[in-house]
Amino acid sequence: MGMDTEATRTLVRAFLDARAANDATTMATLLSDDAEWQPPPSMGLGSFKGRDVVVKALTGGAVGKLFDVSTIKRDVHKLIAEGDTAVALQRLTATTTKGVAYENDYCWVYTCRDAKIVKLDEYVDSFKAAKLFGMVKS
């Protein structure tokens, strides 16, 4: 069943708050059983399917391969919602697992259904990230 704009905004705001707190339990309650996270393909992380897989990846599984999770800070600049879709513009700062400072801007697109988030599409300057992580030469 489709969702209205305010329900979508409320759901995604709750997810963003839980994610900022690295609260896996709350994040899991807000995702559908078949939730999918699609990071930028150029980052080589793959896609993550299923609520438990997505939560684990977002709370340290995949993210923890790149960052000291305890140093991650997310600043949401704008949350735009229409119908079953919300877009969050945010800046992430963190320390990499190699001790290097990281800062990048992100755009997350959330698709919602039946009061749950079903799809998370992540967009980021992956070239900037790849340079920092040594995946490409400057």
Sequence and secondary structure as in RCSB ss.txt:
>XXXX:A:sequence
MGMDTEATRTLVRAFLDARAANDATTMATLLSDDAEWQPPPSMGLGSFKGRDVVVKALTGGAVGKLFDVSTIKRD
VHKLIAEGDTAVALQRLTATTTKGVAYENDYCWVYTCRDAKIVKLDEYVDSFKAAKLFGMVKS
>XXXX:A:secstr
    HHHHHHHHHHHHHHHHTT HHHHHHHEEEEEEEE  GGG    EESHHHHHHIIIIITGGGTB GGG EEE
EEEEEEETTEEEEEEEEEEEBTTS EEEEEEEEEEEEETTEEEEEEEEE HHHHHHHTTSS  
